[in-house]
Amino acid sequence: MRKFTSVVVAFATVFLLFTPTSFAGGGQGVGDQVVDIAYKYSDAPYVYGGTTPSGFDCSGYTRYVFSKVGIDLNRTSRSQYHQGHSVSRSNLQPGDLLFFNYSDGGSISHVGIYIGNNKMISAENPRDDVTVASIAPNRYWGGRLVGAKRVIPDQVETEAADPELPTGQYHDVPSGHWAASYIEKMSKDSIINGYQGDVFKPDNNVTRGQVAKMMSVALGLNTTNNHQFNDISGHWSAKYVNAMANKGYLTGYDDGSFKPEQAMTRQEIAVVFERAFNLSGSGANFKDVPSDHWSADEIEAMAANDITTGYGDNTFRPKNNTKRSEFSAFLYRALY
């Protein structure tokens, strides 16, 4: 166990700073009791697969805490997400469960307990153990919040939440959207995921780390923490980047970096797909991809395999960043 007295004191300080005012004295609701119990085990270490105070992972922690108030949660964060009633960020109450993904396109991969004041407590990782973190939109976890669920019976009726959409459907991807069928299929297969409020953000750029995650999942690659680049240690996508790099599907830069948060261009996607799916073929004649273009062969191979058709003006626009909707279409066509 890595915790020392100073760490315990630090948690106590955080508790005093961020405890909702209703905690002072009696009359606690179940949500407040959940938060109190969560702090009681704040000195427990993080252990992957752990379900007891000798070591917790994120869902093991939430399950243990809620068991103390008589609420039975499922074992994994992904299965806990299917319990309770959806709650919007603006109506969060202490004791609500918060769900996150480590990548824009990834599946549910983390769960925490809302403690009030735009903060949560959760079992994060071996470096941080059980800790308090901000869920403000401009902070790490805030930008990865997928949704919130209320599982405490006496609080469920406090908000009439919008009905949750079926898996694969999103408010910003109507049935007439050109990529709707691709996005729905990839979501149902847990290769991609959306954001809080059942939105997908189809026009957002896809990053290098996100591509690594989604392709690793789609291809069933074995992940590893044997880092191959100097800027991915601690990054959510590290094990997926390593998996793709081990196969030779992704490479980094001359300075040893990978730049996981950098948007990926259409020409870069073409190169990755050619490697990952062993594409070949030619015949495309995009007017903005001359024969001496560095990725001309890979772009032609994508077109020859009906993964891309380019644009209506017979361009491919190789330097454009790839949108989430475009990547969903490319990956769908390559896989199915």
Secondary structure, 3 states (H helix, E strand, C coil): CCCCHHHHHHHHHHHHHHCCHHHCCCCCCHHHHHHHHHHHCCCCCECCCCEECCEECHHHHHHHHHHCCCCCCCCCHHHHCCCCEEECHHHCCCCCEEEECCCCCCCCCEEEEEEECCEEEEEEECCCEEEEEECCCCCCCHHHEEEEEECCHHHHHHCCCCCCCCCCCECCECCCCCCHHHHHHHHHCCCCCCECCCECCCCCECEHHHHHHHHHHHHCCCCCCCCCCCCCCCCCCHHHHHHHHHCCCCCCCCCCCCCCCCECEHHHHHHHHHHHCCCCCCCCCCCCCCCCCCCHHHHHHHHHCCCCCCCCCCCCCCCCECEHHHHHHHHHHHHC
